[in-house]
Amino acid sequence: MDAEEFRRCGKQLIDFMADYVSNIRDYQVIPKVCPGYLRCFVPEEAPAEGECWDDIFKDIERVILPGMVHWSSPRFHSYLPTGNSFPSVCGEMLSAIFGCIGFSWSSCPASTDLEMAMLDWLGKMVNLPDEFLFSSNGKGGGAILSSASESTLVALLSARNKAITTVQATTIWSRGTIMNKLVYYTSTEAHSSVERAGLLGGVVCRLIPTDSSSSLRSDVLQATIDKDRSEGNIPFYILTFQVVGTLGTTSVCAFDNIMELGELCRKEDLWLHIDASYAGAAFICPEFRYLLKGIEYVDSFLLCPGKWMLINYDCCAMWVRNREEIVKPFCITPEYVRHNLEEQTIDYRHWGINFGRRFRSLKMWLVFRMFGVSGLQAYIRKHVSLAHEFEKLVRKDVRFELVFPVTLGVVCFRLKGSNAQNEEMLHFINNRGKIALHSTRYHTLYVIRFVVCGKDTGSEDIQFSWREICSAANHVLHLKSIADDNLTRQLL
């Protein structure tokens, strides 16, 4: 494919992408395929000779589309939003064609400098303390990592190293001895990636039960810390979530009290990490910043623009109060990457797991400039408003109940009745494939989560989805009525 053929094929592909977004409501959200469906379309081996673009392009629709879950659909309400917009896609295209691997400033000055600028832009948008910003000329700063999972692991490894260094300064214990005593804490509502970070980092995770509001409380945490210390263990790190496993828990979008936990962490000298992967975007709206009260106690903080800020995956922003605690423990600089400006800037290869890095800040730059802060705020507020619209529909129907208060774009509800009925209703909905929902557990209850996800979701989509849910409820309740009648006849 030369440049001229790329122009032709690229235009064809751009037209396809634009049409896909424009007509996305025409697609069934969940595909009706079985595992391995694609094997009948794909040969056992790669072609010996190259194929023409026109034949390949036809297979996008014939082979790929039938197996797609359409995350960008206005009727996709599973999991959480996945950011998507035309400016972001343009940024991805530029990143791909530039092909730089921004492991150091010298490998691509534009990549490093733009990333630093975008992390400052976003930090100011969500009203982070100046200590987290490069522009403060202090010790803080931020980076774009692949995901909340990577960011959490990086923060944990940094906190682990800080704890080991501190203990070694006052004891004769070996590193291995200290490692065996380290423990960290998070709530039972935390995302599974938090516990997995401990498995990868070789330290023990304590899952702390939450209160009736799914919030981690300092008294329970303090009791656990005291018990660990009395048994010779070394507490070093706390990860708190508050909206989808972080400033909002993953299951029900509950929020922890950062002020309460922060004061405890300051007293106990523990690293406090906040995962606000979903909810963090809402803090660009002043009316939601009350949830950030206590941010001054935090050591590291993350949010994912790739979830709720119209920026395509992968894109997770993480800030640290002291970047030396992230960089120094894992800094290896072989001769082949050295440059003469290392003392005047930063090299982002030290900030994450990967050595090489994509030019992710391009898509952030384009989205922020084309939507502006006011446009992004309007997008967030629209989603929250639509969630409350759905909440009102649930409240008006006596067959249903809300399980948890609605703060942002997540509504947790269920059919009044058994867990089995709710499970059957969700299966019926997703099997039809016209909308997509997912479940969670809240204490002993099987709960259905309705999340406003799509960029172009509107009131008509909320009403459409509600009709699907009511149809499924009618089906389940009708089956129950038949079963009850049969049981009554048997008893008579």
Disulfide bonds with the S-S distance in Angstrom:
none
